[in-house]
């Protein structure tokens, strides 16, 4: 690879990395809302306050607690026939987005 091609390749990678970071930061709220609508709202509701006592309230929970629970469901360290398959579809970024979303909401009653 010539020096010019190497410089062009490295420059392109740097621009892509910056663009991806900017998109990820700007879209994290929208991504979290989409994940909530697609995966969580049926049981935990969009506002994180469950209508059914069978499902825990997520609103106002601590970020670290939510990350740990979702990570444990994903790794099967915590076994649950409903949450396990859902959590298996989540990557670390998605888990962080969901934890950020629900921890930012006012706690339910």
C-alpha positions as CSV (number, residue, x, y, z in Angstrom):
1,X,0.0,0.0,0.0
2,X,1.4,3.4,-0.9
3,X,1.8,6.1,1.6
4,X,-1.0,8.1,0.0
5,X,-3.5,5.2,0.1
6,X,-2.5,4.5,3.7
7,X,-3.1,8.1,4.7
8,X,-6.4,8.1,2.8
9,X,-7.5,4.9,4.5
10,X,-6.6,6.1,8.0
11,X,-8.3,9.5,7.4
12,X,-11.5,7.7,6.2
13,X,-11.5,5.4,9.2
14,X,-11.1,8.4,11.5
15,X,-14.0,10.3,9.9
16,X,-16.2,7.2,10.0
17,X,-15.4,6.7,13.7
18,X,-16.3,10.3,14.5
19,X,-19.5,10.1,12.5
20,X,-20.5,6.8,14.1
21,X,-19.9,8.2,17.5
22,X,-22.0,11.4,16.8
23,X,-24.8,9.3,15.3
24,X,-24.7,6.9,18.3
25,X,-24.8,9.7,20.8
26,X,-27.6,11.5,19.0
27,X,-29.7,8.5,18.4
28,X,-29.3,6.8,21.8
29,X,-32.6,8.3,23.1
30,X,-34.5,7.4,20.0
31,X,-32.9,3.9,20.0
32,X,-33.9,3.4,23.7
33,X,-37.4,4.5,22.9
34,X,-37.6,2.1,20.0
35,X,-36.3,-0.7,22.1
36,X,-38.8,0.0,24.8
37,X,-41.7,0.1,22.4
38,X,-40.5,-3.1,20.7
39,X,-39.3,-5.2,23.6
40,X,-40.3,-3.8,27.0
41,X,-43.6,-1.8,26.9
42,X,-45.9,-4.8,26.8
43,X,-44.9,-5.9,30.3
44,X,-43.2,-2.9,31.8
45,X,-45.0,-0.1,29.9
46,X,-43.4,2.8,28.2
47,X,-43.2,4.8,31.4
48,X,-41.7,1.9,33.3
49,X,-44.6,1.6,35.7
50,X,-46.2,-1.8,35.2
51,X,-50.0,-2.2,35.2
52,X,-49.6,-5.8,36.3
53,X,-48.0,-6.7,39.6
54,X,-46.4,-9.7,37.9
55,X,-44.0,-7.4,36.2
56,X,-41.6,-5.2,38.1
57,X,-41.5,-1.4,37.7
58,X,-38.4,-0.3,35.9
59,X,-38.9,3.5,36.2
60,X,-36.4,5.1,38.6
61,X,-34.3,2.0,39.1
62,X,-30.6,2.6,39.3
63,X,-28.7,2.4,36.0
64,X,-26.2,-0.1,37.3
65,X,-28.9,-2.4,38.7
66,X,-30.7,-2.5,35.4
67,X,-27.5,-3.2,33.5
68,X,-26.7,-6.0,35.9
69,X,-30.1,-7.6,35.6
70,X,-30.2,-7.4,31.8
71,X,-26.7,-8.7,31.6
72,X,-27.5,-11.6,34.0
73,X,-30.6,-12.5,32.0
74,X,-28.5,-12.4,28.8
75,X,-25.8,-14.7,30.2
76,X,-28.3,-16.9,31.9
77,X,-26.8,-16.1,35.3
78,X,-30.3,-15.1,36.1
79,X,-32.9,-17.6,34.7
80,X,-36.2,-16.4,33.5
81,X,-38.1,-17.9,30.6
82,X,-39.5,-14.6,29.4
83,X,-36.5,-12.2,30.0
84,X,-33.8,-14.7,28.9
85,X,-34.7,-14.8,25.2
86,X,-35.3,-11.1,25.1
87,X,-32.0,-10.2,26.8
88,X,-30.1,-12.5,24.5
89,X,-31.0,-10.2,21.6
90,X,-29.4,-7.2,23.3
91,X,-25.8,-6.0,23.0
92,X,-24.0,-3.9,25.6
93,X,-25.0,-0.7,23.9
94,X,-28.7,-1.6,23.8
95,X,-28.6,-2.6,27.5
96,X,-27.0,0.7,28.4
97,X,-29.6,2.6,26.4
98,X,-32.4,0.8,28.1
99,X,-30.9,1.3,31.6
100,X,-30.3,5.0,30.9
101,X,-33.9,5.4,29.6
102,X,-35.6,3.7,32.6
103,X,-33.3,5.1,35.2
104,X,-34.1,8.6,34.0
105,X,-37.8,8.2,34.6
106,X,-39.5,9.1,37.9
107,X,-40.1,6.0,40.1
108,X,-43.5,4.4,40.0
109,X,-45.8,4.1,43.0
